[in-house]
Amino acid sequence: MNTKDLTLAAVFASLYAVLVVFLASVSFGPVQLRIADCLLPLAALFGWPIVLGATIGCFVGNAAGGVIAFGAVNPMDIVFGSVANFIATFVIFALRKRRLLGCVFASVIVGAVVGGYLWMFVPPPDILGFPLQPWAAMVISVTASSLVAIGVIGYVLVSALSQPNIVEPIKARGVTVYS
């Protein structure tokens, strides 16, 4: 990684963490809409700096935001949430030629990983009155919210930022952009 890649990773990690902390009330819990996750599809454009930034940003955001939302640090959320972001952004980057598919897969990954442990710490939501196992209800809830944040908002964001009038000036500054 060169200096520009490291700078992009640091900016992205900071932005992700700030969004998680600033929007902690909707970023944590059984029904969550993690707005910061709409940034994950940018891995399709910028590659490894975003993969790294999403991982570090989630680590910092979950540490600080967990204290705000729950009054304590949850090591499991810090570690496994960061792992989920790493895998999700890697998948988006790998599927950058098929961005919507990458966004959907990333949403399912985040939902399965985060929902797979979150039910142990937060009461699961009631999903249309169906008697679901707590872990299943949490996986469904987090996956649904991830589909909104990553699959809809994030996909629209990466599509808008992929326009030549936006990408070309970024490339002209020496930043690697995948199209």
N, C-alpha and C positions, 0 to 999 in steps of 0.2 A: 504494500500500500504506500502510495506517495503522500505528500503533505496535503494535497487537495482532497484525497480520499479520507484521510484521517480527520480533516476539518469537517467534511461533510458528515462523517460518522458522529463526530462530537456534537455538531449542530442538531442532527437528527435525534440523537440520544437525549439531548437537552429538551428539545421540543416535545418528544414523546413523554418524558418524565413530567414536564410542566403541565401538559394536558391531563395526565393521569391525576396528578396532585390537585390541580386547580378544579378539576371536575370529579373529585373523589366521591361525591355523593351519588353519581351515576356510573362510576367506573368500577365499583365494588358491590358485591352482594349477589343474591340469587337471581335477581332480574337486573342486568347491567347493560349499559350501552357505552362501551369504552370507545369514546370518540378518537382517542389516540390511535386506535387500531386502524382507522381509515388511512393512516400514513403507511401501513405495511405494504400495500401494493406498489409503492414507489420503488421497491426492490426490483421491479421489472424494468425500471428506467435507469437506476443508479447502481444496482448490483450489490457487491459486498459491503460498501460503506453503510448501506441501509440495513443489511442483515446484521452487521455489528452494532449499529446504532439502535436498532429495535431491541436487541438483546440487552444491551447496557441500559437503555432507557427504561425498559420494563423492570429491570433489577432495581434501579434507583426509584422509579415511580411506585412500584409495589412496596418497597421499604418505607418510603415517606408517606405514601397514600394510605398504606395499611394502618399506620399510626393515627392518621387523621380520621379514617373511616371506622376503625375498630378499637383504637386506643392501644394497640400493640403491634409489634412486628410479627408477621407470620413467615417463618423461614421457608415453609413448603411453597407458599405463594410466590415468594421471591425467586426461588430456584426453579420450580416447575413452570411458572408463568414465563420466565425468561427462556427456558428451554422450548416452550411452545412457540414463542415469538421467533426464536432462531429457526426452528423447523419450518414454521409457516412462511417466513420471508425467504428461506432457502427454496422452498417449493415454488413460490411466486417467481423468484429469479430464474429457476430452472425452467419454468413454464412461461417465460416472458413473451414468447411468440403466441401463446394462447392465454392471454391475461385473465379473461373471465373465468376460465377453468382453474387457473392458478388461485384466483381469489376465492372461489368456492371451496377448493381443497384446503386452502389456508384456514378458512372459516371452520371447516369440519375439524381440522387439527386442533385449533385453539379451543373449540367447544369440547372436544373429547378429552384433551389434556387438562384444561382448567376445570371443566365440569366434573372430570374424574376424581379430583381431590377436593374441590370447593365444598361439596356436600357434607364433608366431615366437619366443617367449621361454620357453615351458614345454613340455616333451615332452607330446604329446597322449596321452590315455588309450587303452587297448586296449578297444574296444567289442565284446564277445562274440566276439572273434577275427576279426571282419570286416576285410579289408584296405581300410581307408578312408584317404583323403587326410588328412594331419594337420589341415588347417583344418576339414574336415568332421567329424572325430572331436571336435575341440574345440567346434565349434558345437553338435553334438548333446549333448555333456556339459554345457556351460554352460546350454543351453536346458532340459535335463532338470532341472538343479538349480534354475534360475529358476522352472520350473513348480511345484516343491515350495515354494520360499520365497515367491514372489509369488502363484502361482495357487492354492495350498492354504492355507498358513499366513496369508499376507496377506489372502486373501479371507475366511477365517474371522475374522481380527482386525477387518477393516473391517465385516463383518456384525455382529459382536458390539458394536462401538462405535457402530453406527447405531441402536441401540435408543433409543426416546424417553426412557427414564429416564437415559440417558447424554448424549444430544444436547441435550435441553432445558436442563440446567444450564449447558452450555457456551455455548449461544446466549444465555442470560440474562446471561452475562458480556460480551456484545458481540462474541463471536468468530463470524465468518461460517461457517456450516455448510451444506453442500449436501446435500439429502436426495433 
